Amino acid sequence: MPEALSPRAAEALLRPTRATNTPLNAMLEYLHETGRGATVVGDGRLGVTGVCLDSRAVLPGDLYVGAPGARFHGAQFAQDAARAGATAILTDEEGAAAASALGLPMLLVDAPREVIGEISALVYGTDEKCPELFGLTGTNGKTTTSYMIRSVLRALGKETGLVGTIEISAGQTPIPSILTTPEAPQLHGLMSRMRELGVNAATMEVSSHSLAYHRVDGLRFAVSGFTNLTQDHLDLHGSMEEYFGIKAMLFDLERSDRAVVIVDDHWGSKMAAHATAEVLTLSTGTEVVEADWAVRDVRPAGLGHHFTLSGPNGLRLTAKTGLPGDFNISNAALAILMVLASGVDPLTLQQALDQADPLTVEVPGRMQVIASEPAAIVDFAHNPDALARALSSVRRDEEGSRVFVVFGATGERDATKRPIMGAVAAQHADVVIVTDDDPHSEDPAPIRAALVAGARAEIDAHGLTAVVHEIYPRAAAIAAAVAMAGEKDTILVAGRGHEVFQEVMGVNLELDDREELRHALRANGFTPLGSSSDSFEPTDEG
């Protein structure tokens, strides 16, 4: 197992190598100019070279942010930050009382979290100079679409960056991924580092968590894209309306110049109507929906499809993707239009699509093919819509072919989706194997029980023929699926994708679905594909 980086070492990778000094007085002046109250306690001429929310990751010269949290006030850790080299503190009145004995200069505001992004932009210079940003939000499809955009931008000769669930990269430099979207100071530090490395365009997954927790504050997106909205993360948001409202924040003119919104359903149409940024609408389904652009002339091409994008004034773009599933046509079409919306000439874009095949991308753990006989696939599908899409895409027409699905549900997350996922599995698979995902600190047995109950209720209600098994631990479930399968069958292992640890009661256990699947295939006399196997995807986190 690779040795984990210390918080400070990881933090340093998200910073520019050349830091500038920003005085507290400059921050005070900025906040006053933008109508926010603020006060400097101590020497306002003192400058900082970085911003940090985590006392364990503070680097010398940092402005430490002591903000109120769910359980503690960050100012309680100000002494640790000072020992690590923090030279000033951003906090509120409560934090000032806790940190005053340290004698460090302080910038006091009413709501520290609400200004962290803008202060970070000021410190790292991203308020004036930042790579052109492409932001993606939606329940499913963000990861694959972000990879597709990066690939198209590279085909156009751009030096690109990527911030997402699977990886963070600045040009050719990989950076350890911390969250789907890092904290605001880390994002601004990363944008500054990208600029140092010559990156002129970056693609970012923007989760609902990042919007709710102010992680993308202070960034401006050239183009933002909306994939879809389906049930997920209601443990955080409470309702679909609230979930929608958080996502919709990305498409306000204060955050994005332009937006491309898929309007295949109610939520997409509502998002397009809500957005105050300049909007292009996109229809990707078979139903006729009024939109600026529409997917037309879809025809199979190997595992994937050729298709045409039909736009205003007779404008057309032809494209192909080697990734299977209708959802990947949607992902590819969205990627194309987001690049077009950034101002790229249509003819230049068409040439890149024709010459480089940029929409056939490899995304680890997203519909990643591990074997072909039987077809064995690992995917990140972890909510009802994503699971339905994934299962629909792997069904073969061959007589006697069956679909096996191995899946669970994450603990300490939206429990209402569990029986729905069980029902979806019963609708689309012939053999349903319920197992554990990441239970976290929740007892896994009731999680499995809810999935099994949902599957069996669906079978009883509609007279389905699916067979349901409950098998755990997860490695045993994967092994059982392979042992039951024949060469004509398809096995989908869903829910964890690229992840290599399973969290059980606070302990990270090594578990990689791809490796478990390869091991089980070999043990049963089947041959896995090589390490360069094709990959394709429908899903990712909210």
C-alpha positions as CSV (number, residue, x, y, z in Angstrom):
1,M,0.0,0.0,0.0
2,P,1.5,3.4,-0.9
3,E,2.4,5.5,2.0
4,A,-0.1,8.3,2.5
5,L,1.1,11.9,2.3
6,S,1.0,14.0,5.4
7,P,-1.6,16.8,5.4
8,R,1.1,19.4,4.9
9,A,2.8,17.5,2.1
10,A,-0.5,17.1,0.4
11,E,-1.4,20.8,0.9
12,A,1.9,21.9,-0.7
13,L,1.0,20.0,-3.9
14,L,-2.0,22.2,-4.2
15,R,0.0,25.5,-4.0
16,P,2.0,27.5,-6.5
17,T,5.7,27.3,-6.0
18,R,6.1,31.0,-6.1
19,A,4.1,32.9,-3.5
20,T,3.2,36.6,-3.3
21,N,2.6,38.5,-0.1
22,T,-0.9,39.9,0.5
23,P,-1.4,42.3,3.4
24,L,-4.4,42.0,5.7
25,N,-5.2,45.6,4.9
26,A,-5.7,44.7,1.2
27,M,-8.2,42.1,2.2
28,L,-9.9,44.6,4.5
29,E,-10.2,47.1,1.7
30,Y,-11.6,44.5,-0.7
31,L,-14.3,43.4,1.8
32,H,-15.3,47.0,2.4
33,E,-15.5,47.7,-1.3
34,T,-17.8,44.7,-1.8
35,G,-20.1,45.7,1.0
36,R,-19.0,43.3,3.8
37,G,-18.1,44.4,7.2
38,A,-14.6,43.5,8.4
39,T,-12.1,44.6,11.0
40,V,-8.3,44.0,11.4
41,V,-7.0,43.4,14.9
42,G,-3.2,44.0,15.1
43,D,-0.8,45.0,12.3
44,G,-2.8,45.1,9.0
45,R,0.4,45.6,7.1
46,L,1.4,42.1,7.8
47,G,1.1,39.8,4.7
48,V,0.3,36.2,4.1
49,T,1.3,33.9,1.3
50,G,-1.4,31.2,1.6
51,V,-4.8,30.3,3.1
52,C,-5.6,27.2,5.0
53,L,-8.7,25.8,6.8
54,D,-7.0,22.8,8.4
55,S,-4.5,23.5,11.2
56,R,-2.8,20.1,10.4
57,A,-2.0,21.3,6.9
58,V,-0.9,24.9,7.6
59,L,2.3,26.0,5.9
60,P,4.6,28.9,7.0
61,G,3.2,32.3,6.1
62,D,-0.5,31.1,5.9
63,L,-3.6,32.9,6.9
64,Y,-5.4,30.3,9.1
65,V,-9.1,30.3,8.8
66,G,-10.8,29.6,12.1
67,A,-14.4,29.1,11.1
68,P,-17.3,27.6,13.1
69,G,-18.0,23.9,12.2
70,A,-20.5,21.2,13.0
71,R,-18.8,20.2,16.2
72,F,-15.9,22.6,16.9
73,H,-14.9,26.2,16.1
74,G,-11.8,26.2,14.0
75,A,-10.3,28.9,16.2
76,Q,-9.8,26.2,18.9
77,F,-7.0,24.9,16.8
78,A,-5.4,28.3,16.1
79,Q,-2.5,27.5,18.5
80,D,-1.6,24.5,16.4
81,A,-1.8,26.6,13.3
82,A,0.5,29.2,14.8
83,R,3.1,26.6,15.8
84,A,3.1,25.4,12.1
85,G,3.9,28.9,10.9
86,A,0.5,30.7,10.4
87,T,1.1,34.4,10.5
88,A,-2.5,35.7,10.8
89,I,-6.0,34.4,11.4
90,L,-9.3,34.9,9.6
91,T,-12.2,34.4,12.1
92,D,-15.3,35.8,13.7
93,E,-15.8,37.4,17.1
94,E,-16.2,34.0,18.8
95,G,-13.0,32.8,17.2
96,A,-11.2,36.0,18.1
97,A,-11.9,35.4,21.8
98,A,-10.5,31.9,21.5
99,A,-7.3,32.9,19.6
100,S,-6.6,36.4,21.1
101,A,-3.9,35.1,23.5
102,L,-1.7,34.1,20.5
103,G,-1.0,37.7,19.6
104,L,-1.4,37.1,15.8
105,P,-3.0,39.7,13.7
106,M,-6.6,38.8,12.9
107,L,-9.1,39.7,10.1
108,L,-12.6,39.5,11.7
109,V,-15.8,39.0,9.7
110,D,-19.3,37.8,10.7
111,A,-19.3,34.7,8.5
112,P,-15.7,33.4,7.7
113,R,-16.8,30.6,5.4
114,E,-18.7,33.0,3.2
115,V,-15.6,35.0,2.4
116,I,-12.9,32.3,2.2
117,G,-13.2,31.9,-1.5
118,E,-12.8,35.5,-2.3
119,I,-10.0,36.0,0.1
120,S,-8.2,33.0,-1.4
121,A,-8.7,34.4,-4.8
122,L,-7.0,37.6,-3.7
123,V,-4.1,35.8,-2.0
124,Y,-3.4,33.5,-4.9
125,G,-4.2,36.0,-7.7
126,T,-7.0,33.9,-9.2
127,D,-9.3,36.9,-9.0
128,E,-7.4,38.3,-12.0
129,K,-5.8,35.4,-13.7
130,C,-7.1,31.8,-13.8
131,P,-7.3,29.0,-16.3
132,E,-10.5,29.0,-18.4
133,L,-12.9,26.9,-16.3
134,F,-15.4,24.3,-17.4
135,G,-17.7,23.3,-14.5
136,L,-20.0,20.2,-14.5
137,T,-22.8,19.4,-12.1
138,G,-25.6,16.9,-12.0
139,T,-26.2,13.6,-10.3
140,N,-24.7,11.3,-12.9
141,G,-22.3,11.7,-15.7
142,K,-20.0,14.5,-14.4
143,T,-16.9,12.4,-14.3
144,T,-17.1,11.0,-17.9
145,T,-18.2,14.3,-19.3
146,S,-15.3,16.1,-17.6
147,Y,-12.8,13.6,-19.1
148,M,-14.4,14.1,-22.5
149,I,-14.1,17.9,-22.3
150,R,-10.5,17.5,-21.3
151,S,-9.9,15.2,-24.3
152,V,-11.6,17.6,-26.7
153,L,-9.6,20.6,-25.3
154,R,-6.4,18.6,-25.7
155,A,-7.3,17.8,-29.3
156,L,-7.7,21.6,-29.8
157,G,-4.1,22.1,-28.5
158,K,-5.0,23.3,-25.0
159,E,-2.8,22.6,-22.0
160,T,-5.4,21.2,-19.6
161,G,-6.2,20.7,-15.9
162,L,-8.7,18.4,-14.3
163,V,-10.3,18.4,-10.8
164,G,-12.6,15.5,-10.1
165,T,-13.6,12.4,-8.2
166,I,-10.8,10.2,-9.6
167,E,-7.9,12.5,-10.1
168,I,-6.6,16.0,-10.0
169,S,-4.1,16.9,-12.7
170,A,-2.3,20.1,-13.8
171,G,-1.1,19.5,-17.3
172,Q,1.0,16.3,-17.1
173,T,1.4,16.7,-13.3
174,P,-0.8,14.3,-11.3
175,I,-1.9,15.6,-7.9
176,P,-3.5,13.4,-5.2
177,S,-7.3,13.8,-5.1
178,I,-8.8,14.7,-1.8
179,L,-12.5,15.3,-2.4
180,T,-14.6,15.5,-5.5
181,T,-14.1,19.3,-5.0
182,P,-11.3,20.4,-2.6
183,E,-11.9,23.3,-0.1
184,A,-11.9,26.8,-1.5
185,P,-8.3,27.8,-0.5
186,Q,-7.0,24.5,-2.0
187,L,-8.9,25.2,-5.3
188,H,-7.5,28.7,-5.6
189,G,-4.0,27.5,-4.8
190,L,-4.4,24.7,-7.4
191,M,-5.6,27.2,-10.0
192,S,-2.5,29.3,-9.3
193,R,-0.3,26.3,-9.6
194,M,-2.0,25.3,-12.9
195,R,-1.3,28.7,-14.2
196,E,2.4,28.3,-13.3
197,L,2.5,25.0,-15.2
198,G,1.1,26.7,-18.3
199,V,-2.5,25.3,-18.0
200,N,-4.9,27.5,-19.9
201,A,-8.1,25.5,-19.5
202,A,-9.4,23.3,-16.7
203,T,-12.4,21.0,-16.2
204,M,-14.0,20.6,-12.8
205,E,-16.7,18.4,-11.3
206,V,-18.8,20.6,-9.1
207,S,-20.7,18.5,-6.5
208,S,-23.7,19.7,-4.5
209,H,-21.6,19.5,-1.4
210,S,-19.0,21.9,-2.9
211,L,-21.7,24.4,-3.6
212,A,-23.5,24.0,-0.2
213,Y,-20.2,24.3,1.7
214,H,-18.8,27.3,-0.3
215,R,-15.9,25.3,-1.8
216,V,-16.1,26.9,-5.3
217,D,-16.7,30.5,-4.0
218,G,-14.5,33.0,-5.7
219,L,-14.1,31.0,-8.9
220,R,-15.7,32.1,-12.2
221,F,-16.6,29.5,-14.7
222,A,-16.4,30.3,-18.4
223,V,-18.9,27.5,-19.2
224,S,-20.9,25.3,-16.8
225,G,-22.9,22.2,-17.7
226,F,-25.8,20.3,-16.3
227,T,-26.2,16.6,-16.8
228,N,-29.3,15.5,-14.9
229,L,-30.9,15.3,-11.5
230,T,-32.0,12.1,-9.9
231,Q,-32.5,11.0,-6.3
232,D,-29.2,11.1,-4.3
233,H,-27.7,12.9,-1.4
234,L,-31.1,13.6,0.2
235,D,-29.4,12.9,3.6
236,L,-27.7,16.3,3.0
237,H,-30.4,18.2,1.1
238,G,-33.6,16.8,2.5
239,S,-35.7,17.0,-0.7
240,M,-35.3,17.1,-4.4
241,E,-36.3,20.7,-4.5
242,E,-33.5,21.6,-2.1
243,Y,-31.1,19.4,-4.0
244,F,-32.1,21.3,-7.2
245,G,-31.7,24.7,-5.5
246,I,-28.1,23.9,-4.5
247,K,-27.2,22.7,-8.0
248,A,-28.8,25.7,-9.5
249,M,-26.3,28.0,-7.7
250,L,-23.7,27.1,-10.3
251,F,-25.7,28.6,-13.1
252,D,-26.1,32.1,-11.6
253,L,-24.4,34.8,-13.5
254,E,-22.3,35.5,-10.4
255,R,-20.5,32.2,-10.9
256,S,-20.8,31.3,-14.7
257,D,-20.6,33.3,-17.9
258,R,-22.4,30.6,-20.0
259,A,-24.3,27.4,-19.3
260,V,-25.2,24.3,-21.3
261,V,-28.2,22.4,-19.9
262,I,-29.6,19.0,-20.9
263,V,-33.4,19.5,-20.9
264,D,-34.5,15.9,-21.3
265,D,-36.6,16.0,-18.2
266,H,-38.4,18.3,-15.8
267,W,-35.3,19.2,-13.8
268,G,-33.3,20.1,-16.8
269,S,-36.1,22.4,-18.2
270,K,-36.4,24.0,-14.7
271,M,-32.6,24.5,-14.5
272,A,-32.5,26.2,-17.9
273,A,-35.4,28.5,-16.8
274,H,-33.7,29.3,-13.5
275,A,-30.2,30.1,-14.8
276,T,-29.2,33.7,-15.1
277,A,-26.0,32.9,-17.1
278,E,-26.3,32.8,-20.9
279,V,-27.9,29.4,-21.6
280,L,-27.7,26.9,-24.4
281,T,-30.3,24.0,-24.1
282,L,-29.6,20.5,-25.3
283,S,-32.0,17.6,-26.0
284,T,-30.3,14.2,-26.1
285,G,-33.3,11.8,-25.8
286,T,-35.6,10.3,-28.4
287,E,-38.6,12.4,-27.4
288,V,-39.0,15.7,-29.2
289,V,-38.1,18.5,-26.7
290,E,-37.7,22.2,-27.7
291,A,-34.0,23.0,-27.4
292,D,-31.3,25.1,-29.0
293,W,-29.4,21.9,-29.9
294,A,-30.6,18.3,-30.3
295,V,-28.9,14.9,-30.8
296,R,-30.0,13.4,-34.1
297,D,-29.1,10.5,-36.5
298,V,-27.9,8.1,-33.7
299,R,-26.5,4.9,-35.1
300,P,-24.4,2.1,-33.6
301,A,-20.6,2.0,-34.1
302,G,-19.0,-0.9,-32.3
303,L,-19.7,-0.6,-28.6
304,G,-20.6,3.1,-29.1
305,H,-22.4,5.4,-31.5
306,H,-22.1,7.9,-34.2
307,F,-24.5,10.9,-33.9
308,T,-25.2,14.4,-35.1
309,L,-25.7,17.6,-33.1
310,S,-28.2,19.8,-34.9
311,G,-28.2,23.5,-33.9
312,P,-29.6,26.9,-34.8
313,N,-29.4,28.2,-38.4
314,G,-28.7,24.8,-39.8
315,L,-25.4,24.4,-37.9
316,R,-24.5,20.7,-37.5
317,L,-21.6,18.8,-35.8
318,T,-21.0,15.1,-36.4
319,A,-19.3,13.0,-33.7
320,K,-18.8,9.5,-32.4
321,T,-18.0,7.9,-29.1
322,G,-16.7,4.4,-28.5
323,L,-18.5,4.3,-25.1
324,P,-21.7,2.3,-25.0
325,G,-25.1,3.4,-23.6
326,D,-27.4,6.3,-24.5
327,F,-26.1,8.1,-21.4
328,N,-22.7,8.4,-23.0
329,I,-24.2,10.0,-26.1
330,S,-25.6,12.6,-23.7
331,N,-22.3,13.0,-22.0
332,A,-20.5,13.4,-25.3
333,A,-23.0,15.9,-26.7
334,L,-22.7,18.0,-23.6
335,A,-19.0,18.0,-23.8
336,I,-19.0,19.1,-27.4
337,L,-21.5,22.0,-26.7
338,M,-19.6,23.2,-23.6
339,V,-16.4,23.5,-25.7
340,L,-18.4,25.2,-28.5
341,A,-20.0,27.6,-26.0
342,S,-16.5,28.7,-24.8
343,G,-16.1,30.4,-28.2
344,V,-14.3,27.7,-30.3
345,D,-15.0,28.0,-34.0
346,P,-17.4,25.2,-35.1
347,L,-15.2,24.2,-38.1
348,T,-12.1,24.0,-35.8
349,L,-14.1,21.9,-33.4
350,Q,-15.4,19.6,-36.1
351,Q,-11.8,19.0,-37.3
352,A,-10.7,18.0,-33.8
353,L,-13.7,15.7,-33.4
354,D,-12.9,14.0,-36.8
355,Q,-9.1,13.7,-36.3
356,A,-8.6,12.8,-32.7
357,D,-11.6,10.7,-31.6
358,P,-11.6,12.6,-28.3
359,L,-14.9,11.3,-27.1
360,T,-13.7,7.7,-26.6
361,V,-12.0,8.1,-23.3
362,E,-10.9,5.7,-20.5
363,V,-12.3,6.5,-17.1
364,P,-11.1,4.2,-14.3
365,G,-14.0,2.3,-12.6
366,R,-16.7,3.7,-14.9
367,M,-18.2,0.8,-16.9
368,Q,-14.6,-0.6,-17.0
369,V,-14.6,-3.9,-18.9
370,I,-12.6,-6.5,-17.0
371,A,-13.4,-9.5,-19.2
372,S,-15.4,-10.3,-22.4
373,E,-16.5,-13.9,-21.8
374,P,-18.3,-13.6,-19.6
375,A,-18.6,-9.8,-19.9
376,A,-17.4,-8.5,-16.5
377,I,-17.8,-4.8,-15.8
378,V,-17.1,-2.5,-12.9
379,D,-19.0,0.7,-12.5
380,F,-19.6,3.5,-10.0
381,A,-23.4,3.4,-10.2
382,H,-24.6,4.1,-6.7
383,N,-28.0,5.6,-7.0
384,P,-31.2,4.3,-8.7
385,D,-31.0,6.2,-12.0
386,A,-27.3,5.3,-12.5
387,L,-27.9,1.7,-11.7
388,A,-30.8,1.5,-14.2
389,R,-28.8,3.1,-16.9
390,A,-25.8,0.9,-16.3
391,L,-27.9,-2.3,-16.3
392,S,-29.8,-1.3,-19.4
393,S,-26.6,-0.7,-21.3
394,V,-25.0,-4.1,-20.6
395,R,-28.0,-6.3,-21.6
396,R,-27.1,-8.4,-24.6
397,D,-29.5,-9.6,-27.4
398,E,-27.9,-13.0,-27.5
399,E,-30.3,-15.9,-26.6
400,G,-29.6,-17.4,-23.2
401,S,-27.5,-14.4,-22.0
402,R,-28.2,-13.3,-18.4
403,V,-27.3,-10.2,-16.4
404,F,-25.9,-10.5,-13.0
405,V,-25.6,-7.5,-10.7
406,V,-23.5,-7.3,-7.5
407,F,-24.2,-4.1,-5.5
408,G,-24.9,-2.6,-2.1
409,A,-25.7,0.9,-0.7
410,T,-23.5,3.3,1.2
411,G,-24.0,3.6,4.9
412,E,-24.8,6.9,6.6
413,R,-26.3,8.2,3.3
414,D,-29.8,8.7,1.9
415,A,-31.6,5.5,3.2
416,T,-34.7,6.2,1.1
417,K,-33.0,5.2,-2.1
418,R,-32.1,1.6,-0.8
419,P,-35.4,-0.2,-1.6
420,I,-35.6,1.8,-4.9
421,M,-32.2,0.5,-5.9
422,G,-33.3,-3.1,-5.0
423,A,-36.3,-2.6,-7.2
424,V,-34.2,-1.3,-10.1
425,A,-31.9,-4.3,-9.8
426,A,-34.8,-6.7,-10.0
427,Q,-36.3,-4.9,-13.0
428,H,-33.1,-5.1,-15.1
429,A,-31.1,-8.1,-13.9
430,D,-31.7,-11.8,-13.9
431,V,-29.5,-12.5,-10.9
432,V,-29.4,-9.9,-8.1
433,I,-26.6,-10.3,-5.6
434,V,-27.0,-7.9,-2.7
435,T,-23.8,-7.2,-0.7
436,D,-22.0,-4.4,1.2
437,D,-20.8,-1.2,-0.3
438,D,-19.1,1.2,2.2
439,P,-21.1,0.8,5.4
440,H,-19.0,3.4,7.2
441,S,-20.2,3.3,10.9
442,E,-23.6,1.9,10.1
443,D,-24.5,-1.8,10.7
444,P,-24.4,-3.3,7.2
445,A,-27.2,-5.9,7.8
446,P,-30.1,-3.4,7.7
447,I,-28.7,-1.8,4.6
448,R,-28.6,-5.1,2.8
449,A,-32.1,-6.0,4.2
450,A,-33.6,-2.8,2.7
451,L,-32.1,-3.6,-0.7
452,V,-33.3,-7.2,-0.6
453,A,-36.8,-6.1,0.5
454,G,-37.0,-3.6,-2.4
455,A,-35.9,-6.3,-4.9
456,R,-38.4,-8.9,-3.6
457,A,-41.3,-6.5,-3.4
458,E,-40.7,-5.5,-7.1
459,I,-40.6,-9.2,-8.1
460,D,-43.8,-10.0,-6.3
461,A,-45.6,-6.9,-7.6
462,H,-44.8,-7.5,-11.2
463,G,-44.2,-11.2,-11.5
464,L,-40.5,-10.8,-12.4
465,T,-38.2,-13.8,-12.7
466,A,-35.1,-12.3,-11.1
467,V,-33.4,-14.4,-8.4
468,V,-32.2,-12.5,-5.3
469,H,-29.2,-13.6,-3.2
470,E,-27.7,-11.8,-0.2
471,I,-24.0,-12.6,0.0
472,Y,-21.3,-10.9,2.0
473,P,-18.5,-9.8,2.4
474,R,-18.2,-8.1,-1.0
475,A,-15.3,-10.2,-2.3
476,A,-17.4,-13.4,-1.7
477,A,-20.3,-11.8,-3.5
478,I,-18.1,-11.1,-6.6
479,A,-16.7,-14.6,-6.5
480,A,-20.2,-16.1,-6.3
481,A,-21.4,-14.1,-9.3
482,V,-18.5,-15.3,-11.4
483,A,-19.0,-18.9,-10.2
484,M,-22.6,-18.8,-11.3
485,A,-22.0,-17.1,-14.7
486,G,-21.4,-18.6,-18.1
487,E,-19.5,-17.2,-21.1
488,K,-22.6,-15.6,-22.6
489,D,-23.5,-13.8,-19.4
490,T,-22.8,-10.3,-18.1
491,I,-21.7,-9.4,-14.6
492,L,-22.0,-5.8,-13.4
493,V,-20.3,-5.0,-10.1
494,A,-21.7,-1.6,-9.2
495,G,-21.3,1.1,-6.6
496,R,-17.6,1.6,-5.9
497,G,-15.9,1.9,-9.3
498,H,-12.3,3.1,-8.9
499,E,-12.2,3.0,-5.1
500,V,-9.6,0.7,-3.5
501,F,-10.7,0.9,0.1
502,Q,-13.9,-0.2,1.8
503,E,-14.7,1.8,5.0
504,V,-16.2,-0.4,7.8
505,M,-16.6,1.0,11.3
506,G,-14.0,3.6,10.7
507,V,-11.4,1.2,9.3
508,N,-10.3,1.3,5.6
509,L,-10.1,-2.2,4.3
510,E,-8.2,-2.8,1.0
511,L,-10.8,-3.8,-1.6
512,D,-10.7,-3.1,-5.3
513,D,-13.7,-4.5,-7.2
514,R,-11.6,-4.7,-10.4
515,E,-8.9,-6.9,-8.8
516,E,-11.5,-9.1,-7.0
517,L,-13.3,-9.6,-10.3
518,R,-10.0,-10.5,-12.1
519,H,-9.1,-13.0,-9.3
520,A,-12.5,-14.6,-9.4
521,L,-12.5,-14.9,-13.2
522,R,-9.1,-16.6,-13.2
523,A,-10.2,-19.0,-10.4
524,N,-13.1,-20.1,-12.6
525,G,-11.1,-20.6,-15.7
526,F,-12.0,-17.3,-17.4
527,T,-9.5,-14.9,-18.9
528,P,-9.6,-11.2,-17.8
529,L,-8.6,-8.6,-20.3
530,G,-5.2,-6.9,-20.1
531,S,-4.7,-3.8,-17.9
532,S,-5.4,-1.5,-20.8
533,S,-9.0,-2.7,-21.1
534,D,-11.6,-0.4,-22.5
535,S,-13.5,1.8,-20.1
536,F,-16.8,3.6,-20.3
537,E,-19.2,5.2,-17.7
538,P,-22.6,6.5,-16.8
539,T,-22.3,7.7,-13.3
540,D,-20.6,9.6,-10.5
541,E,-21.3,11.4,-7.2
542,G,-23.7,14.2,-6.8
